[in-house]
C-alpha cells in the first residue's frame, strides 16, 4: 500500500504540516492531532482541485524513498507520519462522482 509522507513541525502557535510529495499543500493546527486532521482535509481539497483541472494526484513516494534518497525533508524535533494514498484517493473518487 502506498502512503503520502507527512512532516509535522512545531511552530510558534502549534504545529504546521506538509507533504514532500504534494508541493504547496500545507496545514496548521494547535495540536498534532488537529494538524494531521487539517492536513488530511487539505490534501483531499488539493486533490479535488487537481482532478477538476484534469490533473492526476502525485504518486506518493513514501517514507522509505526519502530515507534511501537522503533528501532533507525534516529537522530534528519534527514528527513524521503517513496517510494511506487509497484513503485519500477513495474520498476523492467519491467526491468527484457526486453530481
N, CA, C and O atoms as CSV, one atom per row, in Angstrom:
chain,resi,resn,atom,element,x,y,z
A,1,UNK,N,N,0.846,-1.174,0.000
A,1,UNK,CA,C,0.000,0.000,0.000
A,1,UNK,C,C,0.899,1.246,0.000
A,1,UNK,O,O,1.878,1.319,0.742
A,2,UNK,N,N,0.552,2.202,-0.830
A,2,UNK,CA,C,1.313,3.441,-0.909
A,2,UNK,C,C,0.821,4.435,0.138
A,2,UNK,O,O,-0.358,4.452,0.491
A,3,UNK,N,N,1.745,5.262,0.628
A,3,UNK,CA,C,1.435,6.258,1.647
A,3,UNK,C,C,2.060,7.594,1.283
A,3,UNK,O,O,3.167,7.652,0.749
A,4,UNK,N,N,1.329,8.677,1.581
A,4,UNK,CA,C,1.894,10.015,1.483
A,4,UNK,C,C,2.592,10.331,2.802
A,4,UNK,O,O,1.991,10.215,3.871
A,5,UNK,N,N,3.846,10.725,2.726
A,5,UNK,CA,C,4.598,11.114,3.906
A,5,UNK,C,C,4.127,12.491,4.356
A,5,UNK,O,O,3.942,13.391,3.537
A,6,UNK,N,N,3.934,12.647,5.658
A,6,UNK,CA,C,3.532,13.916,6.248
A,6,UNK,C,C,4.587,14.314,7.267
A,6,UNK,O,O,4.949,13.520,8.136
A,7,UNK,N,N,5.085,15.551,7.161
A,7,UNK,CA,C,6.039,16.102,8.122
A,7,UNK,C,C,5.282,17.128,8.958
A,7,UNK,O,O,4.656,18.042,8.421
A,8,UNK,N,N,5.347,16.965,10.275
A,8,UNK,CA,C,4.689,17.890,11.192
A,8,UNK,C,C,5.770,18.602,11.996
A,8,UNK,O,O,6.570,17.976,12.692
A,9,UNK,N,N,5.771,19.929,11.879
A,9,UNK,CA,C,6.797,20.750,12.520
A,9,UNK,C,C,6.181,21.585,13.641
A,9,UNK,O,O,5.079,22.111,13.486
A,10,UNK,N,N,6.888,21.711,14.775
A,10,UNK,CA,C,6.407,22.642,15.798
A,10,UNK,C,C,6.509,24.073,15.272
A,10,UNK,O,O,7.431,24.412,14.531
A,11,UNK,N,N,5.541,24.907,15.669
A,11,UNK,CA,C,5.568,26.315,15.278
A,11,UNK,C,C,5.323,27.165,16.520
A,11,UNK,O,O,5.088,26.633,17.606
A,12,UNK,N,N,5.377,28.462,16.362
A,12,UNK,CA,C,5.170,29.369,17.492
A,12,UNK,C,C,3.761,29.254,18.062
A,12,UNK,O,O,3.550,29.542,19.240
A,13,UNK,N,N,2.798,28.841,17.250
A,13,UNK,CA,C,1.404,28.783,17.700
A,13,UNK,C,C,0.838,27.370,17.739
A,13,UNK,O,O,-0.355,27.204,17.994
A,14,UNK,N,N,1.639,26.364,17.501
A,14,UNK,CA,C,1.161,24.979,17.480
A,14,UNK,C,C,2.029,24.144,16.572
A,14,UNK,O,O,3.194,23.881,16.870
A,15,UNK,N,N,1.442,23.721,15.441
A,15,UNK,CA,C,2.140,22.842,14.509
A,15,UNK,C,C,1.771,23.195,13.070
A,15,UNK,O,O,0.706,23.751,12.803
A,16,UNK,N,N,2.662,22.865,12.164
A,16,UNK,CA,C,2.426,23.017,10.731
A,16,UNK,C,C,2.790,21.691,10.066
A,16,UNK,O,O,3.696,20.992,10.518
A,17,UNK,N,N,2.089,21.352,9.004
A,17,UNK,CA,C,2.332,20.089,8.310
A,17,UNK,C,C,2.432,20.311,6.812
A,17,UNK,O,O,1.831,21.231,6.258
A,18,UNK,N,N,3.206,19.444,6.169
A,18,UNK,CA,C,3.303,19.430,4.717
A,18,UNK,C,C,3.650,18.023,4.270
A,18,UNK,O,O,4.090,17.193,5.066
A,19,UNK,N,N,3.449,17.768,2.992
A,19,UNK,CA,C,3.858,16.502,2.392
A,19,UNK,C,C,4.875,16.807,1.304
A,19,UNK,O,O,4.578,17.569,0.384
A,20,UNK,N,N,6.066,16.229,1.387
A,20,UNK,CA,C,7.047,16.471,0.328
A,20,UNK,C,C,6.612,15.938,-1.033
A,20,UNK,O,O,7.192,16.302,-2.056
A,21,UNK,N,N,5.601,15.085,-1.050
A,21,UNK,CA,C,5.063,14.562,-2.309
A,21,UNK,C,C,4.066,15.507,-2.965
A,21,UNK,O,O,3.789,15.389,-4.158
A,22,UNK,N,N,3.523,16.449,-2.187
A,22,UNK,CA,C,2.453,17.326,-2.677
A,22,UNK,C,C,2.852,18.770,-2.391
A,22,UNK,O,O,2.425,19.363,-1.401
A,23,UNK,N,N,3.666,19.312,-3.261
A,23,UNK,CA,C,4.190,20.655,-3.052
A,23,UNK,C,C,3.071,21.685,-3.005
A,23,UNK,O,O,2.139,21.651,-3.809
A,24,UNK,N,N,3.178,22.599,-2.051
A,24,UNK,CA,C,2.213,23.680,-1.932
A,24,UNK,C,C,1.003,23.367,-1.081
A,24,UNK,O,O,0.162,24.239,-0.865
A,25,UNK,N,N,0.895,22.153,-0.596
A,25,UNK,CA,C,-0.247,21.776,0.242
A,25,UNK,C,C,0.236,21.723,1.689
A,25,UNK,O,O,1.084,20.901,2.038
A,26,UNK,N,N,-0.308,22.605,2.525
A,26,UNK,CA,C,0.110,22.705,3.926
A,26,UNK,C,C,-1.115,22.824,4.826
A,26,UNK,O,O,-2.220,23.106,4.361
A,27,UNK,N,N,-0.899,22.605,6.115
A,27,UNK,CA,C,-1.967,22.763,7.100
A,27,UNK,C,C,-1.337,23.143,8.432
A,27,UNK,O,O,-0.156,22.891,8.671
A,28,UNK,N,N,-2.143,23.752,9.296
A,28,UNK,CA,C,-1.687,24.114,10.634
A,28,UNK,C,C,-2.735,23.700,11.648
A,28,UNK,O,O,-3.885,23.431,11.301
A,29,UNK,N,N,-2.323,23.651,12.907
A,29,UNK,CA,C,-3.249,23.344,13.984
A,29,UNK,C,C,-2.612,23.596,15.327
A,29,UNK,O,O,-1.398,23.772,15.429
A,30,UNK,N,N,-3.429,23.612,16.350
A,30,UNK,CA,C,-2.952,23.854,17.706
A,30,UNK,C,C,-2.307,22.618,18.314
A,30,UNK,O,O,-1.421,22.732,19.161
A,31,UNK,N,N,-2.753,21.420,17.880
A,31,UNK,CA,C,-2.210,20.155,18.383
A,31,UNK,C,C,-1.753,19.302,17.197
A,31,UNK,O,O,-2.098,19.574,16.047
A,32,UNK,N,N,-0.986,18.285,17.498
A,32,UNK,CA,C,-0.557,17.358,16.444
A,32,UNK,C,C,-1.776,16.707,15.795
A,32,UNK,O,O,-1.847,16.596,14.571
A,33,UNK,N,N,-2.726,16.281,16.610
A,33,UNK,CA,C,-3.918,15.602,16.094
A,33,UNK,C,C,-4.726,16.527,15.187
A,33,UNK,O,O,-5.167,16.121,14.112
A,34,UNK,N,N,-4.916,17.765,15.623
A,34,UNK,CA,C,-5.670,18.726,14.805
A,34,UNK,C,C,-4.920,19.016,13.509
A,34,UNK,O,O,-5.530,19.114,12.444
A,35,UNK,N,N,-3.615,19.152,13.596
A,35,UNK,CA,C,-2.811,19.435,12.406
A,35,UNK,C,C,-2.906,18.294,11.405
A,35,UNK,O,O,-3.049,18.537,10.206
A,36,UNK,N,N,-2.830,17.070,11.869
A,36,UNK,CA,C,-2.945,15.926,10.972
A,36,UNK,C,C,-4.339,15.862,10.348
A,36,UNK,O,O,-4.473,15.559,9.163
A,37,UNK,N,N,-5.358,16.140,11.123
A,37,UNK,CA,C,-6.722,16.172,10.591
A,37,UNK,C,C,-6.860,17.259,9.530
A,37,UNK,O,O,-7.458,17.029,8.479
A,38,UNK,N,N,-6.317,18.422,9.796
A,38,UNK,CA,C,-6.352,19.523,8.832
A,38,UNK,C,C,-5.553,19.170,7.577
A,38,UNK,O,O,-5.927,19.561,6.471
A,39,UNK,N,N,-4.456,18.432,7.746
A,39,UNK,CA,C,-3.644,18.039,6.592
A,39,UNK,C,C,-4.401,17.057,5.711
A,39,UNK,O,O,-4.335,17.148,4.485
A,40,UNK,N,N,-5.114,16.126,6.317
A,40,UNK,CA,C,-5.952,15.201,5.531
A,40,UNK,C,C,-6.951,15.986,4.687
A,40,UNK,O,O,-7.118,15.730,3.495
A,41,UNK,N,N,-7.612,16.947,5.330
A,41,UNK,CA,C,-8.602,17.769,4.624
A,41,UNK,C,C,-7.937,18.597,3.531
A,41,UNK,O,O,-8.488,18.739,2.439
A,42,UNK,N,N,-6.760,19.144,3.815
A,42,UNK,CA,C,-6.055,19.953,2.816
A,42,UNK,C,C,-5.652,19.108,1.610
A,42,UNK,O,O,-5.779,19.551,0.469
A,43,UNK,N,N,-5.168,17.898,1.860
A,43,UNK,CA,C,-4.796,17.014,0.749
A,43,UNK,C,C,-6.016,16.642,-0.082
A,43,UNK,O,O,-5.962,16.663,-1.312
A,44,UNK,N,N,-7.107,16.303,0.580
A,44,UNK,CA,C,-8.331,15.953,-0.153
A,44,UNK,C,C,-8.787,17.128,-1.016
A,44,UNK,O,O,-9.144,16.942,-2.179
A,45,UNK,N,N,-8.777,18.333,-0.453
A,45,UNK,CA,C,-9.175,19.528,-1.192
A,45,UNK,C,C,-8.216,19.791,-2.354
A,45,UNK,O,O,-8.644,20.129,-3.458
A,46,UNK,N,N,-6.924,19.635,-2.096
A,46,UNK,CA,C,-5.902,19.845,-3.130
A,46,UNK,C,C,-6.107,18.862,-4.293
A,46,UNK,O,O,-6.069,19.252,-5.459
A,47,UNK,N,N,-6.324,17.593,-3.961
A,47,UNK,CA,C,-6.515,16.576,-4.994
A,47,UNK,C,C,-7.808,16.802,-5.764
A,47,UNK,O,O,-7.869,16.556,-6.969
A,48,UNK,N,N,-8.839,17.270,-5.071
A,48,UNK,CA,C,-10.101,17.571,-5.743
A,48,UNK,C,C,-9.898,18.679,-6.776
A,48,UNK,O,O,-10.407,18.595,-7.893
A,49,UNK,N,N,-9.152,19.714,-6.396
A,49,UNK,CA,C,-8.849,20.798,-7.334
A,49,UNK,C,C,-8.041,20.309,-8.516
A,49,UNK,O,O,-8.276,20.719,-9.652
A,50,UNK,N,N,-7.087,19.430,-8.249
A,50,UNK,CA,C,-6.291,18.868,-9.338
A,50,UNK,C,C,-7.189,18.086,-10.297
A,50,UNK,O,O,-7.064,18.215,-11.515
A,51,UNK,N,N,-8.092,17.279,-9.745
A,51,UNK,CA,C,-8.991,16.471,-10.584
A,51,UNK,C,C,-9.877,17.363,-11.435
A,51,UNK,O,O,-10.102,17.077,-12.611
A,52,UNK,N,N,-10.386,18.448,-10.847
A,52,UNK,CA,C,-11.227,19.377,-11.603
A,52,UNK,C,C,-10.452,20.033,-12.735
A,52,UNK,O,O,-11.028,20.399,-13.760
A,53,UNK,N,N,-9.141,20.182,-12.549
A,53,UNK,CA,C,-8.290,20.763,-13.576
A,53,UNK,C,C,-7.733,19.739,-14.550
A,53,UNK,O,O,-6.916,20.072,-15.409
A,54,UNK,N,N,-8.176,18.478,-14.418
A,54,UNK,CA,C,-7.727,17.432,-15.324
A,54,UNK,C,C,-6.375,16.844,-14.968
A,54,UNK,O,O,-5.786,16.125,-15.775
A,55,UNK,N,N,-5.872,17.135,-13.777
A,55,UNK,CA,C,-4.579,16.600,-13.345
A,55,UNK,C,C,-4.776,15.375,-12.461
A,55,UNK,O,O,-5.804,15.229,-11.800
A,56,UNK,N,N,-3.789,14.509,-12.461
A,56,UNK,CA,C,-3.788,13.358,-11.557
A,56,UNK,C,C,-3.039,13.730,-10.284
A,56,UNK,O,O,-2.120,14.549,-10.319
A,57,UNK,N,N,-3.424,13.136,-9.168
A,57,UNK,CA,C,-2.677,13.404,-7.937
A,57,UNK,C,C,-1.254,12.868,-8.069
A,57,UNK,O,O,-1.020,11.904,-8.797
A,58,UNK,N,N,-0.310,13.480,-7.375
A,58,UNK,CA,C,1.059,12.985,-7.443
A,58,UNK,C,C,1.162,11.577,-6.848
A,58,UNK,O,O,0.429,11.221,-5.925
A,59,UNK,N,N,2.065,10.808,-7.386
A,59,UNK,CA,C,2.295,9.457,-6.878
A,59,UNK,C,C,3.052,9.579,-5.557
A,59,UNK,O,O,4.079,10.254,-5.497
A,60,UNK,N,N,2.557,8.936,-4.501
A,60,UNK,CA,C,3.260,9.017,-3.229
A,60,UNK,C,C,4.558,8.219,-3.270
A,60,UNK,O,O,4.597,7.100,-3.781
A,61,UNK,N,N,5.609,8.804,-2.730
A,61,UNK,CA,C,6.901,8.129,-2.698
A,61,UNK,C,C,7.068,7.336,-1.410
A,61,UNK,O,O,7.767,6.323,-1.392
A,62,UNK,N,N,6.438,7.784,-0.338
A,62,UNK,CA,C,6.524,7.087,0.942
A,62,UNK,C,C,7.816,7.361,1.689
A,62,UNK,O,O,8.780,7.879,1.125
A,63,UNK,N,N,7.821,7.010,2.946
A,63,UNK,CA,C,8.956,7.275,3.830
A,63,UNK,C,C,10.229,6.601,3.361
A,63,UNK,O,O,11.299,7.208,3.392
A,64,UNK,N,N,10.128,5.370,2.933
A,64,UNK,CA,C,11.318,4.616,2.532
A,64,UNK,C,C,12.097,5.338,1.438
A,64,UNK,O,O,13.328,5.360,1.472
A,65,UNK,N,N,11.406,5.922,0.474
A,65,UNK,CA,C,12.068,6.659,-0.597
A,65,UNK,C,C,12.932,7.780,-0.030
A,65,UNK,O,O,14.086,7.944,-0.426
A,66,UNK,N,N,12.373,8.541,0.889
A,66,UNK,CA,C,13.099,9.686,1.434
A,66,UNK,C,C,14.259,9.253,2.320
A,66,UNK,O,O,15.297,9.913,2.347
A,67,UNK,N,N,14.093,8.159,3.041
A,67,UNK,CA,C,15.190,7.639,3.858
A,67,UNK,C,C,16.331,7.189,2.951
A,67,UNK,O,O,17.492,7.512,3.202
A,68,UNK,N,N,16.007,6.455,1.914
A,68,UNK,CA,C,17.046,5.955,0.990
A,68,UNK,C,C,17.710,7.067,0.199
A,68,UNK,O,O,18.915,7.019,-0.045
A,69,UNK,N,N,16.937,8.073,-0.207
A,69,UNK,CA,C,17.493,9.134,-1.051
A,69,UNK,C,C,18.389,10.091,-0.283
A,69,UNK,O,O,19.246,10.751,-0.871
A,70,UNK,N,N,18.196,10.169,1.025
A,70,UNK,CA,C,18.968,11.110,1.820
A,70,UNK,C,C,18.496,12.545,1.659
A,70,UNK,O,O,19.115,13.467,2.191
A,71,UNK,N,N,17.396,12.744,0.925
A,71,UNK,CA,C,16.852,14.080,0.717
A,71,UNK,C,C,16.414,14.665,2.056
A,71,UNK,O,O,15.738,13.998,2.839
A,72,UNK,N,N,16.799,15.910,2.315
A,72,UNK,CA,C,16.432,16.564,3.573
A,72,UNK,C,C,14.954,16.960,3.530
A,72,UNK,O,O,14.543,17.791,2.721
A,73,UNK,N,N,14.178,16.358,4.405
A,73,UNK,CA,C,12.747,16.680,4.435
A,73,UNK,C,C,12.287,17.123,5.809
A,73,UNK,O,O,11.211,17.705,5.946
A,74,UNK,N,N,13.093,16.853,6.832
A,74,UNK,CA,C,12.654,17.162,8.192
A,74,UNK,C,C,13.863,17.538,9.043
A,74,UNK,O,O,14.996,17.142,8.768
A,75,UNK,N,N,13.584,18.304,10.069
A,75,UNK,CA,C,14.604,18.713,11.023
A,75,UNK,C,C,14.416,17.934,12.315
A,75,UNK,O,O,13.343,17.377,12.549
A,76,UNK,N,N,15.451,17.888,13.165
A,76,UNK,CA,C,15.266,17.258,14.476
A,76,UNK,C,C,14.095,17.921,15.201
A,76,UNK,O,O,13.967,19.145,15.190
A,77,UNK,N,N,13.266,17.135,15.813
A,77,UNK,CA,C,12.083,17.653,16.500
A,77,UNK,C,C,10.822,17.585,15.671
A,77,UNK,O,O,9.720,17.696,16.210
A,78,UNK,N,N,10.963,17.402,14.361
A,78,UNK,CA,C,9.794,17.232,13.503
A,78,UNK,C,C,9.251,15.816,13.669
A,78,UNK,O,O,9.995,14.885,13.977
A,79,UNK,N,N,7.975,15.672,13.467
A,79,UNK,CA,C,7.332,14.368,13.516
A,79,UNK,C,C,7.047,13.901,12.099
A,79,UNK,O,O,6.694,14.703,11.234
A,80,UNK,N,N,7.201,12.608,11.862
A,80,UNK,CA,C,6.890,12.024,10.561
A,80,UNK,C,C,5.754,11.029,10.736
A,80,UNK,O,O,5.743,10.238,11.679
A,81,UNK,N,N,4.807,11.081,9.823
A,81,UNK,CA,C,3.727,10.110,9.792
A,81,UNK,C,C,3.328,9.922,8.336
A,81,UNK,O,O,3.875,10.583,7.453
A,82,UNK,N,N,2.407,9.053,8.086
A,82,UNK,CA,C,1.950,8.825,6.714
A,82,UNK,C,C,0.428,8.753,6.687
A,82,UNK,O,O,-0.221,8.483,7.698
A,83,UNK,N,N,-0.115,8.999,5.514
A,83,UNK,CA,C,-1.541,8.817,5.263
A,83,UNK,C,C,-1.657,7.872,4.070
A,83,UNK,O,O,-1.047,8.124,3.030
A,84,UNK,N,N,-2.428,6.787,4.196
A,84,UNK,CA,C,-2.580,5.863,3.079
A,84,UNK,C,C,-3.164,6.565,1.844
A,84,UNK,O,O,-4.176,7.260,1.931
A,85,UNK,N,N,-2.520,6.372,0.721
A,85,UNK,CA,C,-2.965,7.005,-0.519
A,85,UNK,C,C,-4.378,6.569,-0.881
A,85,UNK,O,O,-5.184,7.388,-1.324
A,86,UNK,N,N,-4.686,5.295,-0.699
A,86,UNK,CA,C,-6.013,4.820,-1.089
A,86,UNK,C,C,-7.113,5.475,-0.255
A,86,UNK,O,O,-8.232,5.642,-0.740
A,87,UNK,N,N,-6.816,5.846,0.975
A,87,UNK,CA,C,-7.793,6.544,1.820
A,87,UNK,C,C,-8.141,7.909,1.225
A,87,UNK,O,O,-9.311,8.285,1.159
A,88,UNK,N,N,-7.121,8.642,0.797
A,88,UNK,CA,C,-7.343,9.963,0.209
A,88,UNK,C,C,-7.973,9.857,-1.177
A,88,UNK,O,O,-8.880,10.617,-1.518
A,89,UNK,N,N,-7.490,8.923,-1.957
A,89,UNK,CA,C,-7.965,8.818,-3.338
A,89,UNK,C,C,-9.372,8.237,-3.416
A,89,UNK,O,O,-10.118,8.568,-4.338
A,90,UNK,N,N,-9.754,7.375,-2.467
A,90,UNK,CA,C,-11.123,6.863,-2.485
A,90,UNK,C,C,-12.095,7.971,-2.092
A,90,UNK,O,O,-13.209,8.030,-2.611
A,91,UNK,N,N,-11.680,8.851,-1.175
A,91,UNK,CA,C,-12.517,10.004,-0.826
A,91,UNK,C,C,-12.644,10.930,-2.027
A,91,UNK,O,O,-13.714,11.487,-2.270
A,92,UNK,N,N,-11.566,11.098,-2.777
A,92,UNK,CA,C,-11.599,11.925,-3.981
A,92,UNK,C,C,-12.534,11.319,-5.010
A,92,UNK,O,O,-13.327,12.029,-5.627
A,93,UNK,N,N,-12.445,10.026,-5.194
A,93,UNK,CA,C,-13.291,9.334,-6.158
A,93,UNK,C,C,-14.764,9.521,-5.804
A,93,UNK,O,O,-15.588,9.779,-6.681
A,94,UNK,N,N,-15.089,9.394,-4.534
A,94,UNK,CA,C,-16.472,9.557,-4.098
A,94,UNK,C,C,-16.932,10.997,-4.299
A,94,UNK,O,O,-18.071,11.233,-4.703
A,95,UNK,N,N,-16.058,11.957,-4.020
A,95,UNK,CA,C,-16.421,13.361,-4.151
A,95,UNK,C,C,-16.619,13.774,-5.609
A,95,UNK,O,O,-17.496,14.583,-5.911
A,96,UNK,N,N,-15.811,13.225,-6.508
A,96,UNK,CA,C,-15.898,13.629,-7.909
A,96,UNK,C,C,-17.014,12.904,-8.650
A,96,UNK,O,O,-17.381,13.308,-9.753
A,97,UNK,N,N,-17.564,11.834,-8.061
A,97,UNK,CA,C,-18.653,11.113,-8.708
A,97,UNK,C,C,-20.027,11.577,-8.236
A,97,UNK,O,O,-21.052,11.129,-8.751
A,98,UNK,N,N,-20.041,12.472,-7.261
A,98,UNK,CA,C,-21.316,13.025,-6.786
A,98,UNK,C,C,-21.662,14.211,-7.658
A,98,UNK,O,O,-20.862,15.138,-7.784
A,99,UNK,N,N,-22.834,14.201,-8.259
A,99,UNK,CA,C,-23.213,15.291,-9.155
A,99,UNK,C,C,-24.235,16.192,-8.518
A,99,UNK,O,O,-24.668,17.166,-9.133
